Amino acid sequence: MEWQQRDQPLGNPQSRGHPMWLLVPPDFADLMLQRALELAPESELDVAYRDMSTDSVREQDATAWADTLIGDVNDPPR
C-alpha cells in the first residue's frame, strides 16, 4: 500500500522523491482491503461495469463480436 496525500503526487512520506510503501501484515490485509472498499466512493463507471457484467445477453453479444475479430489476425496484410 502506498502512502498518499492529496497534495503530494509522489506519496507521503517520501524518501529522496520516491514514494514509500507500507507493507501490510497478512493477518491485517483482508481487514484493510475491506475497510478501504467501504470508504472508497463507488463511481458511476463502477456501477455501469457491474451492471454490464450481470447482463448475460450483452456478454454473449460482446463475446461473439470479439471472436469475429480473432480471424482478422490471420488475414494477410493489405
Secondary structure as UniProt FT lines:
FT   TURN            6..7
FT   TURN            9..10
FT   STRAND          14..15
FT   TURN            16..17
FT   STRAND          18..19
FT   HELIX           26..39
FT   HELIX           44..53
FT   HELIX           56..74
//
